[in-house]
Amino acid sequence: MSSSNVTSSVLHLEARAAELNGVVTDLMYTYDNFEAWTKPQKPTFNLKFWAFSPVIKRVPKGVVLIIGPFNYPLTSTVCYLGAAIASGNACVVKMSELTPNVSATLTELLPKYLDQDPFRIVNGNIPETTALLQLQWDHIVFTGSASVGRVVAAAAAKHSTPTTLELGGQNPVFCDPKMDMYLTARRLLWSKAMNAGQTCTVVNHIFIPYEAQDALAEAFVKVNNEFYPEGPEKATISTLVTDVAYKRVKGLLEKTKGEVVCGGQYDEGRRFIAPTVLKNVALDDAVMASEIFGPILPIVPIKNFQDALDWTNAHGHPLSAYVFTDDPKFKEYIFNNTQSGQFVVNDTGVQAVITGLPFGGVGESGYGTVKGQYSFETLSHLRATCESPRFVDTIMGWRFPPYTDAKVKQAAALKPTIPPLNPGWGSYLRSWMPF
């Protein structure tokens, strides 16, 4: 096989594993299930209100604006477009200007295979996005940086438009010193190399006790040699999306006071920076100032995990928090003392492709959930409906003036028993109590 064929095969594998497989899976899951999701839903039975035939109906919100990112330009546009159409909405998709080839391909192909009545695709740069945000929408889904997310949210607020923000953050790893270091290094280095670290769920840094740092660093060296036996500069690895992104990440390498464990190679002409592991990185180092969003992985040695938790909780809530451990108590300790969109044990990024799990952030990493049924629910309005029969007035006649002491007593009788009944079965009993 020629070198060009090898390059094509490797990039094709990464594109398929990181995006195409997930897109098809999500769309097929929606196709197979959306009719069931649209069925009217009855609330929990309550004898007091059964006569009103209460029902929840999912109805379209209206016209949805989807603003896609550069790093996964299909996942964060086509999947949401499918959910928007399945839930009955019309949709405008703004493609990223940083991936012109993908944008041009979708702009050409989608109208050939889909009825164009429910959707349009918009291309362009900041002026086009700004013009779109000046319009009134019924829902906006944005995927990108926190800084731009705030701009989108502010524009949406002018029209009271609900928004879903899929952002990112400084996703930490809390590494148990007793953990298998080879397994940890293997999975983390793969994660950083995928799409050149330009993934919202990618690990940002690793917290590990001082005494275990060298063992982890040695494991990274071993894994790096296995992944790239001829050196990462000769391997087929994803590169940074733009010259601006390259200069920003290269600048971090130049400013850091951490020690290079492996990687560190770069090539400006290809916008290439090798997956680079650093050790002895301080909490105030340049690479810890904000989300790296590139192939640099700092190891931050700590005296104790409380210091790591304090630093993490003092910053914006991350999209993902990771823990590498075989100790159930350590896992629960980290889970109970952090807040993040997702929590993953002994792996990274897999939560984004597991069917049935919601995907979304909290705080600075965004709000709202997407993926599969959660995208459908996000883009649907849960419309409460009920129908009052004529005979209800014989039961609820107390609500009409003139008010008397007897009517006040009848109204008070509708109040649930206080203190509440046993929470295990009390709510069930109350639903059958007329008063």
Salt bridges, closest charged atoms under 4 A:
GLU97 OE1 - LYS94 NZ 3.38
GLU108 OE2 - LYS112 NZ 3.52
ASP214 OD1 - LYS279 NZ 3.48
GLU254 OE2 - LYS250 NZ 2.59
ASP267 OD2 - ARG270 NE 3.24
GLU364 OE1 - ARG150 NH1 3.09
GLU377 OE2 - ARG58 NE 2.97
ASP393 OD1 - ARG399 NH2 3.01
